Amino acid sequence: MDHLTFQEQLASLEEHYKVLVWDLPGHGASTLENYHKRFTELSAECLNELMESLQISEAVLVGQSLGSMVAQHFQLNYPEKVMAVVHAPGIELKSHVGNWAKPLVPVFIFLMGLIPEIMFCNSFGKHRAVKKEVQDYLARSIGKIGKKLALKITADMCYDLIDSSPQPTKVPLLMIYGEKDLGFIKSASKAWYKKEPSSQCIEIPNANHIANQDNPVDFNRALKAFLEGL
């Protein structure tokens, strides 16, 4: 998606906070000219360059799905710049299944690639949001970056969840997920919350994977309460 995914959060936050929304490489108005490493690592580097150019020394990161993985890579490489992280939702970077699963990733991506592009985009939206307008936004967004790039990023995300990863510096965390999201995502959020003593975990009612758009009122309330407690 692009920075417009957080449009419903801006008015709620801008009165009290400086807010930066940005497009990941290859998304929205951002280009992607040198895809030379795992997408999540590359995106974390781009975020650091952006913060350096804007002279932002420290921030609270809010990562939605793929953005959660980017936030974790950023936290690993630039820990001094992270005040807290909101995973909305997110899955912890660690080996969830083991290296035996790596040969299966290309097979999974190949099978996904057999789906016609229009069906691929519409399905992406339909199964990740409750509201029709959010489903349409998701379908349009993934259509703009194209199925080829989307599948390459998906493969990188799979490898992120297969490879072992070092533990980042401890900071306050908020795990936030939609009531109607996939079971394994909700379970992963709860398990992550239980092992992190300085974390909070909140379920957003009437929302799927894109909870910040499906139910912005409850999402914004949870996000603001977390920020006010820092």
Secondary structure as GFF3:
##gff-version 3
##sequence-region A 1 230
A	DSSP	three_ten_helix	3	6	.	.	.	ID=ss1
A	DSSP	alpha_helix	7	13	.	.	.	ID=ss2
A	DSSP	alpha_helix	39	53	.	.	.	ID=ss3
A	DSSP	beta_strand	59	63	.	.	.	ID=ss4
A	DSSP	alpha_helix	66	77	.	.	.	ID=ss5
A	DSSP	three_ten_helix	79	81	.	.	.	ID=ss6
A	DSSP	beta_strand	82	87	.	.	.	ID=ss7
A	DSSP	three_ten_helix	99	101	.	.	.	ID=ss8
A	DSSP	alpha_helix	104	113	.	.	.	ID=ss9
A	DSSP	alpha_helix	117	126	.	.	.	ID=ss10
A	DSSP	alpha_helix	132	145	.	.	.	ID=ss11
A	DSSP	alpha_helix	147	162	.	.	.	ID=ss12
A	DSSP	beta_strand	173	178	.	.	.	ID=ss13
A	DSSP	alpha_helix	183	195	.	.	.	ID=ss14
A	DSSP	beta_strand	199	204	.	.	.	ID=ss15
A	DSSP	alpha_helix	211	214	.	.	.	ID=ss16
A	DSSP	alpha_helix	216	228	.	.	.	ID=ss17
###
